[in-house]
Amino acid sequence: MNSEPITVYLVEASEETRTLVAGFLERSGRIRVVGSAADSASAAAPVRQLDPDVVVVDRFPGSELLSADHRVVLHATTVPERTANELQRAGIHAIVFKEVGMLGELVDTVLHTAGQAVPAHSTAATDGGGL
């Protein structure tokens, strides 16, 4: 297992939710949140500069965050009306729904998306953690 933490840039409209999610990801001990923004337009330049392993977004991002260079996890209440193949082609590597008790799944999915081992008991380890 890699000892370096996975770096994450968090895009979340709600400042309160950004703080909650960032703290939870950091507490895993395997993830370091390197920055955050309220929207994908504001995140574009810092993401290019910081080059995180994974970008976690709260809604389908604009093209400024979708590239082969960044793995994107959609952390949203709803999924855009697109097929899994369309989402993958657009750069979305995994989806985790915003529901009570799902932050543990977000941690597992971020690890899986970054190519790291996920604990055997986790959902991401058993269902692939992605699309």
C-alpha positions as CSV (number, residue, x, y, z in Angstrom):
1,M,0.0,0.0,0.0
2,N,1.2,3.5,-0.9
3,S,2.1,5.5,2.2
4,E,1.5,8.9,0.5
5,P,-2.0,10.2,1.0
6,I,-4.3,10.6,-2.0
7,T,-4.7,14.2,-2.8
8,V,-8.3,15.5,-3.4
9,Y,-9.7,18.8,-4.5
10,L,-13.3,19.3,-3.3
11,V,-15.9,21.2,-5.3
12,E,-19.0,21.8,-3.2
13,A,-21.5,24.7,-3.3
14,S,-22.3,24.7,0.4
15,E,-19.4,25.9,2.6
16,E,-20.8,23.9,5.5
17,T,-20.9,20.7,3.5
18,R,-17.4,21.5,2.1
19,T,-16.0,21.7,5.6
20,L,-17.8,18.5,6.8
21,V,-16.8,16.4,3.8
22,A,-13.2,17.7,3.8
23,G,-12.9,16.9,7.5
24,F,-14.3,13.4,7.0
25,L,-11.9,12.7,4.1
26,E,-8.9,14.0,6.1
27,R,-9.8,11.9,9.1
28,S,-9.5,8.7,7.0
29,G,-5.7,9.2,7.3
30,R,-5.2,8.2,3.7
31,I,-6.6,11.3,2.0
32,R,-5.4,14.9,2.0
33,V,-7.7,17.7,0.8
34,V,-5.4,20.1,-1.0
35,G,-8.1,22.7,-1.8
36,S,-11.8,23.5,-2.3
37,A,-14.1,25.7,-4.2
38,A,-17.8,26.5,-4.4
39,D,-18.1,25.7,-8.2
40,S,-16.1,24.1,-11.0
41,A,-15.3,27.4,-12.7
42,S,-13.6,28.6,-9.5
43,A,-11.8,25.3,-9.2
44,A,-10.4,25.1,-12.7
45,A,-7.2,27.0,-12.1
46,P,-6.3,25.6,-8.7
47,V,-7.0,22.1,-9.9
48,R,-4.6,22.6,-12.9
49,Q,-2.0,24.0,-10.5
50,L,-2.3,21.5,-7.6
51,D,-2.9,18.5,-9.8
52,P,-4.8,16.4,-7.3
53,D,-5.2,12.6,-7.7
54,V,-9.0,12.9,-7.5
55,V,-11.5,15.8,-7.9
56,V,-14.8,15.4,-5.9
57,V,-17.6,17.5,-7.3
58,D,-21.2,18.1,-6.0
59,R,-22.8,18.4,-9.4
60,F,-21.9,17.5,-13.0
61,P,-18.9,19.8,-13.7
62,G,-18.2,22.0,-16.6
63,S,-15.6,20.9,-19.2
64,E,-13.0,22.9,-17.3
65,L,-12.7,20.0,-14.8
66,L,-13.2,17.1,-17.1
67,S,-10.1,15.8,-18.7
68,A,-8.0,12.7,-18.9
69,D,-5.7,14.3,-16.4
70,H,-8.1,14.2,-13.5
71,R,-10.2,11.4,-12.0
72,V,-13.6,12.9,-11.0
73,V,-16.0,11.5,-8.4
74,L,-19.5,12.9,-8.5
75,H,-20.8,13.4,-4.9
76,A,-24.4,14.5,-5.6
77,T,-28.0,14.1,-4.5
78,T,-29.1,13.2,-8.1
79,V,-27.4,11.9,-11.2
80,P,-27.6,13.7,-14.5
81,E,-29.8,11.9,-17.0
82,R,-27.0,10.1,-18.8
83,T,-25.9,6.5,-19.1
84,A,-22.9,5.1,-17.3
85,N,-21.0,5.1,-20.6
86,E,-21.8,8.7,-21.2
87,L,-20.7,9.7,-17.7
88,Q,-17.4,7.8,-18.1
89,R,-16.7,9.4,-21.5
90,A,-17.4,12.8,-19.9
91,G,-14.7,12.0,-17.2
92,I,-16.8,10.9,-14.3
93,H,-15.1,7.9,-12.7
94,A,-17.6,7.2,-9.9
95,I,-20.7,8.4,-8.3
96,V,-21.5,8.5,-4.5
97,F,-24.9,9.8,-3.5
98,K,-25.2,12.4,-0.7
99,E,-27.2,10.5,1.9
100,V,-26.9,10.1,5.6
101,G,-24.1,7.7,6.4
102,M,-22.5,7.7,3.0
103,L,-19.3,9.6,3.8
104,G,-17.6,6.3,4.5
105,E,-18.5,5.2,1.0
106,L,-17.1,8.5,-0.4
107,V,-13.7,7.8,1.3
108,D,-13.7,4.2,-0.1
109,T,-14.6,5.5,-3.6
110,V,-11.9,8.2,-3.6
111,L,-9.3,5.6,-2.6
112,H,-10.6,3.1,-5.3
113,T,-10.7,5.9,-8.0
114,A,-7.1,6.8,-7.2
115,G,-6.1,3.1,-7.6
116,Q,-5.5,2.5,-3.9
117,A,-6.5,-0.6,-1.9
118,V,-9.9,-0.3,-0.2
119,P,-10.7,-2.2,3.0
120,A,-12.4,-5.5,2.3
121,H,-15.5,-4.6,4.2
122,S,-16.3,-1.5,2.1
123,T,-18.9,-1.2,-0.6
124,A,-16.3,0.1,-3.1
125,A,-14.2,-3.1,-2.7
126,T,-17.1,-5.3,-3.4
127,D,-19.0,-3.5,-6.2
128,G,-16.1,-1.8,-8.0
129,G,-16.7,1.6,-6.4
130,G,-17.5,3.2,-9.7
131,L,-19.6,3.2,-12.8
